[in-house]
Amino acid sequence: MLKQILFIGLCANMLTACTDAPTEQAQAKETPGVAVQRGDGLPYEVTESEVWDVPDPASQRSYQVFVALPPSYRTQPERRYPVIYATDADYAFPLLKQIGRRLNVEGPTIEEFILVGLSYAKGEGGMESRRRDYTPTENGPAGSPKGAVLGQAKTYQTYVRDQVLPFVSQRYRTDEKRRIFLGHSYGSLLGMQILLSEPGLFDGYVLGSPSFWYDHHYMVNQARAYTASHDDLPARVYMYIGEYEETRPGDARFSISANMVTDTKDMDQILRSRKYPSLHLQTEVLNDEDHVSAAPRGFTHGLKYLLPVTVGRRQ
C-alpha cells in the first residue's frame, strides 16, 4: 500500500513538472521584451514576431507576411500606429526590427511602428521572386538567366494593395493614413512605380540604392511623364544611394556597372522640377558605402526622416 501511495505521488509530481515547464516558458514568451529561445540546437527565432500566409488569388502564388508589433502595443489598446511595409523581408525585416528598437534605447527618437515584411513567394529563391515581382518591364539586364520571368511589378502591386494592406489593417490597430513603403535596389524600383502610379497608396517612401538603370532608365522616363501631366505629388520620400554605386574606371571600390549615383540625383531633380506643394523629398549620398553596405545606414536615416518624434506626439 505504501509503495502504491509513493508511486501515485511520484506520478503526480512528474505530471506537475511536465505541465508547469511549458506553461512557464509560454508565459515568458508572451512577456514583451523577454527573449525566449528554444534550445537543443533548434533554429534561432525573431522574438515578438508573427508569420501569416497571405496568398495571391490572381497569380495563384503563395506569399507570407512577417509582422512585428511595437513595445507599447499591448499596454495602449486605444492607440493606432504607422506601418512600414518592407520588401525583401528575409533581410530587411529582422534588420528594421532591431534598428527601430535601438534608435529608442536612450529615449524616444522615432515613433513606434508596426513592421510588416513582404516575403518572397513560397518555394522560390529570393532572386527568382524579386526579379519578377519588383521589375516594371520584361526587358531585364543582359545577364538574366535563361527563362527568367521579369516585369510583373504591376501584378505584385495589385496584390499588395488588394490583399496585404486589407489583411494587416483588419487585424492590427494601424493608422491607415501613415503607411510607409521601404525597398532597396529592385525593391525601390517597385516603390517608385507605386509612387508614380498610386502615390496615395503609401504616405511615405524609403527608396534605397534604386535600380533606375533598369530597361534603359524606364522609371526615369515614367517620372518625366508624370511631371508633364500632374500638378502635385502628395508623398514624403527619402532616397539614399551609396557613394560607390557609380562606374569609375580604375577604382576597384566603384565595382557596379551603372551610374546609380547620377541616376538617383537625376530622379531627385525630375521630382523637384515641378515644385510640387505636397512633395517632401530628401536624397542622400552615403559616403563610403556601396550597393551591399548602404542599406542599414539608409534604413536608419529613412526612419529618422519619416518617423521623427515631434513635440506633442505620444510615445
N, C-alpha and C positions, 0 to 999 in steps of 0.2 A: 504493500500500500504506500509506504514511504517513497519507494522508487517511482511509483506512478505519479505521486504528487510532484516529486523533483523533476520528472520528465515533462509533466504538463507545464510546470513553472519555467523550465528551460525553453520549451517551445514558445511560450508566451513572450519571454524576453527576446528570443530571436525574431519573432514576428514584429515586436515593437521596434527593434533595431532596424529591421528591413523596411518598415513603413516610415520611421522617423527620418532616416537619412535622405531619401529622395525629397521628403517634404521640406527639410531644412535647405536642401540645395535649390529647390524650386522657389522657396521664399527668398533666398539670397539672389537668385537670378532675376526676380521681379523687383528687386530693390534698385531704384535709379542710381546710377553712378557706381554700382558694385559689379566689378568684372568677375564673372564666374566662368571658368573654362573647364570643359571635360578633360579628364586625364587619360592615362593609359594609352598615349600615342594617338588619340583621336585628333581630327583637324582643329586648328585654331578657328574660332568664330568671331565675327564682328559683333560685339555685345550691343544690346539695346537696338537691335535692328530686326526687320521683318522682311520676308520674301513672299511675293504674291505672283501667281500665274495670271497674266492678262493677255490672252490670245488675240490675234488679229483676224476677225472673220472674213475680211476682204482677201487677204493674201493666203489665209489658211496656215500662217506661221504662228508658232507659239513663242511668246516672249515672257520675261519676268520683269517685275519692278522691285527694286530694293527700297525700303523705307526706313529712315531713322528719325525719331521724334526728339524734339528739344528737351532739355532737362526739366523745364517747368511745365511740360505738357500735362502731367498727371495732377499737379498741385494747383493749376489755374484753369479749371474746366470751362470757364467762360471766355477764355482768350482764344483768338484766332492768329494764325502765323503765316508769314510769307513762305513760299515754297520754291525750292531750287530743283529744277529738273536737269539732271546731268547725263550727257551721253557717255559712251564708253564706260559704263558703270563698273565693270570689273576693276578698272584702275581708279576712276575718279571718285567712286562712292566712299571707299574707306579713307581716301586721302582728304576729301572735303569734310567728312565727319570729324576727323581729328583736327583739321585746320580750324573749323568752326569752334571746336571746344577750346583749343589752345589760345585763340585770339581773345577769349573772355576769361582766361585763368586769373589774371590780376585785376579784374574789373571789367565791366561791360564795354567792349569796343565795337562789336557789331550786334545787330538784333539776332535773337534766336530764330531758327528757321526749321521747317520740315524739309528733309532732304529726300529726294526721290531719284534713284539711279535707274537709267534706262539700259537694260541689258541687251546683249546680242541675242539673236534667235536661238532657241534651244537646238542643240545638236550641230551648231555651226561654230567655226572658229571666228575670232574677232575680225580678221581682215575680210573674210568672206561676207560677213554680215554688214560691216560698216561701209565697204566699197559699194555695196548695193543700196543700202538704206540712207546713206548720208550724201550721195552724189546726185547732181541735178540732171545730168545727161549721160548717154551711153558712150560718149567719146572720152574714154579714160586714158590714162598715160600709156605710153608705148610699152612699158614693162608689165602691163597687166597680164595675169595668167590666161592661157587659152581657155575659152569658155566661161571666163569670169562674167558675172552679171553686175551691171552698173546702172546708175541713172534712175533709181526708183525712190528718190527722196520725196517726191510728191505723195506717193503711196504711204510712205512711212510718216510723213507729216499728218496725213489724214488719220492714220492710226493713233498717233499721239493726241490729236485733237478730239477724236470721237470715242476713243477707248480709254487711254491713260488718264487724261485730265478729269473726265467724269468719275472714273474709278477712285481716284485719290480724293476728289472733293466730296464724294458721298461717304467716305469712311473716316475722314480726318477733318479737324477744325482748321480749314485753310482760309486764308484771305485771298479770295479769287481775283482781287484787283492787284495783287502783288505776286504774280508768278514770274519766276526768273529762269531763263534758259541758259545753260552753260555747256560749251563744247570746245574741243581742241582739234586743230587740223581739219580732217574731214567733218568732224562734229561741228566746227564753227562754220563750215561751208553750208551745212544744213541749217544752222542758226541764221545765217544771212539770208537764205532762201525764205525762211519763215518771216523774218523781219521785213522783207521787201514784198511779200505776198499777203501775209496776215499779221501785220505789225501788232495788232491788239491781242494776239494770242498770248503774248507774254508782255509784262510790264518792263522787264529788264533783260539784258543780254550780256553774257560774258563770252566773247569770241576770241579764242586764243590761237596763235600761230595759224591763221586762216589760210587754207589752200586755194587762194584766189587765182592761182595759175591754171587751175583745172579747166580743161577744154577751151584753151585759148582765151582765158580770162572771161569765161561765160558770165560769172557772177558780177564782175565789174561792169560788163555791158548791161546786165539787168539793173544794176544800181543807176546807171546813166539813164536808162529808160524810165525808171521810177521818178527820178528828179525832173525829168522832162514833162511829166504828166500829173504830179501831185504837189499840193501846196503845203503839206505837213507830213511829218513822220513822228508820231507820238511814241517815243520809247526812250529808255535810258540804256546806253550802250557803253561797255568798256571793252576795248580791243587791246590785246598785247601781242608782241612779237619779239623773239629773241634777237639780239644784236647780230648773231652769227648765222641767221637764216637768210643768207644772201650769197649769191655767186661772186666769189672773188678769187680769180686765178692766182695760184702761187701761195695761198694762205690756207693751210690744212684745217684751220678752225672753221672756215666757211665751206663746209662739205656739201651743203644742199645744192641741188642743180636748178634752183629757181630763185628769182629776185623777190623773195617774200617780204622783206622789209619795205622795198619800194612799192610792192603791190598793196601792202597794208596802208602805207602813207597815201597812196593814190585813192584808195577807198575812203579813207578819212576825209580827203579833200572833196571828193564827189558828194559825200553825205553832207558836208558843211556848206557846199556851194550855194544851196538854196536858202540857207539861214532859217531852217525850219524852226518855228517857235516852240514846238513841243519835243524837239530832239535834244537830249543831253548826252553828249559824246565825249569820251576821253580815250585817247590812244597813246600807248606807252611802248617804247622800245626798251626792252630789258637788257641792260649791259651784261656782258659776259655770260649770256645764255644762248643755247641753241634749241633746235626743234624738240629735242628729247628732254632737256633740263628746264625749259621755260615754264611748264605747266604749274608746278607747286607755287612758285612765286606769283605767276599770273592769277591763279585761283585766289590767292591771299589778297592781292590788290583789288581784284574784282569784287570780292565780298566786302571789302572796306569801302569801295566806291558805291556799291548798290545798297548795302545794308548798314550804314553807319548809325551808331547810337546818337540820337539827337535829343535835345532838351525837350522834356515832356513825353518822350517815347518810353513807355513802360517796358521794363525788362523782367 
